Each structure stands twice: as structure tokens, then as C-alpha cells.
Amino acid sequence: MSQAQERSAGDVLLDLAYSGRVVLDADEAEERVAELRRTLAFGYARLADPDFDGHEGRLREVLGELPKYVEAFQLATKSFTPR
């Protein structure tokens, strides 16, 4: 598979969630989504910081992936059925 065709972990996780293979109870998913949203906010704040001396391209790449995780965890709760 070429680099352009490589699927990101976020894409794979989303596919698994859509197919019902990733399931979480609502509380667990809510915690994960909250953590991811905090991470997104922190990342965007870092990009806005004029003193940020990190790898902007890599940070933007990661920030582009995290919303896929949020969506996957939200979908995963819809697939969850308690036993």
C-alpha cells in the first residue's frame, strides 16, 4: 500500500465503530470523548501560542485525527448493549 493509500488509525477505528466492533458503555465513552476534547483544545492553544517551538505540521496532523476518535467513541456507545 502506498503512503497516500495508508489508512490512519482514526480511519480504522471509525470503520470498526461503524461496524459495531468497537463498543463502550456510555460512561466510558463520555470520559474518552472528554479527554480527547481537552487534548484538542490544548493542541489548538499550542498552535496559537507564538512561542510554540514544536513540530507544527505533526501537531496539525494529530489534531486532524483526534476528531475521528471522538466520532468513533460516540458511535461505539450506540452499539453497546449491556449483558
C-alpha positions in Angstrom: 0.0 0.0 0.0 1.4 3.4 -0.9 1.8 6.1 1.7 -1.1 8.0 0.1 -3.3 5.0 0.5 -2.3 4.2 4.0 -5.2 4.5 6.4 -4.8 6.3 9.6 -5.6 4.8 12.9 -8.5 7.1 13.2 -10.0 5.8 10.0 -9.6 2.2 11.1 -11.1 3.0 14.5 -14.1 4.7 12.8 -14.6 1.7 10.5 -14.6 -0.6 13.5 -17.1 1.6 15.3 -19.4 1.8 12.3 -19.3 -2.0 12.0 -20.1 -2.4 15.7 -16.8 -4.0 16.6 -15.8 -1.3 19.0 -18.3 -0.8 21.8 -18.1 1.1 25.0 -20.6 1.8 27.7 -21.8 5.4 27.8 -19.8 6.5 30.8 -16.5 5.1 29.4 -17.1 6.7 26.0 -18.1 10.0 27.6 -14.8 10.0 29.6 -12.7 9.2 26.5 -14.5 11.9 24.4 -14.0 14.5 27.2 -10.3 13.6 27.3 -9.9 13.9 23.6 -11.7 17.3 23.5 -9.4 18.6 26.2 -6.4 17.3 24.2 -7.8 19.1 21.1 -8.2 22.3 23.0 -4.7 22.1 24.3 -3.3 21.3 20.9 -5.1 24.3 19.3 -3.9 26.5 22.1 -0.3 25.4 21.4 -0.6 26.2 17.8 -1.9 29.7 18.7 1.0 30.3 21.0 3.6 32.4 19.3 6.3 30.8 21.4 5.4 27.3 20.3 8.6 25.8 19.0 7.4 22.2 18.3 6.6 20.5 15.1 3.6 22.4 13.8 3.0 20.0 10.9 2.9 16.9 13.1 0.7 18.7 15.6 -1.8 19.7 12.9 -1.8 16.1 11.6 -2.6 14.8 15.1 -5.3 17.4 15.6 -6.9 16.3 12.3 -7.0 12.7 13.5 -8.5 13.2 17.0 -12.0 14.2 15.8 -12.2 10.7 14.2 -11.6 9.2 17.6 -14.3 11.4 19.1 -16.8 10.2 16.5 -15.8 6.6 16.8 -16.2 6.6 20.6 -19.6 8.3 20.2 -20.7 5.7 17.7 -19.4 2.9 20.0 -21.9 3.8 22.7 -24.8 3.3 20.2 -23.6 -0.2 19.6 -23.2 -1.1 23.2 -25.9 -3.4 24.8 -25.4 -4.3 28.4 -25.5 -8.0 29.2 
